[in-house]
């Protein structure tokens, strides 16, 4: 059963969400050709620790690093490596921090500067838009299926596919809580949303097939056909009116969210 957060809980959780966002922006600025994801991981670990917080992934079920990184055909849970990034690569950085007794979770995909990647650029645009369309459905009285349907409809209309094997999740005092938040589904199905529910909306979208496989390390998930993959993620809270996006941070994100809120009940 989903844990309902009080207003006090949300205020205590907000700093973790904002630090996850701040860390992600710091790492995005560090992305360049020649840097490795292992170096990004070291930057993240120090940045988070210097601010009195803990990187949630490190040690979680044996995961060895402080962030997850996914390059090109890696979908999710990629373990950072010493391989240098190249111009035009897609890289997803997934940051979760633990502060004040709560976790905050956020991810985004960027393209390594220096070389155009038109397919990757379109994949990023569609994935980010799908995330906000999903978030806009997260209103009290709606159902989880409304979120997944909004994401799936937008993605498939663009000719891309929604990963089925991994999804969003409840979050709060624990890294992963109920409910599971699928990125596909049917409207008017699934659990009814209540004020105080807090979870991530994080579509993982592939340029080719939705099918994936896990590498021998037991963590790294890649696309079955070698196609590109992208992911965007926010931590959100259901309220009596519009969803509260706890990980909003940049001007771009605020503008994007404002443009996707439903005008009849936006607040």
Secondary structure, DSSP 8 states (H G I E B T S, - for coil): ------HHHHHHHHHHHHHHHHHHHHHHHH--TT-BHHHHHHHHHHHHHHTT-EETTTTGGG--SSSEEEETTEEE-----S-B--TT-EEEEEEEEEETTEEEEEEEEEE-TTS--HHHHHHHHHHHHHHHHHHHT--TT-BHHHHHHHHHHHHHHTT-EE-SS--EEE-SSSSSEEEEE-SS--TT-S-B--TT-EEEE--EEESS-S-EEE-TTSS-EEETT---EEE-BEEEE--SSS-EETT--SHHHHHHHHHHS-TTT--
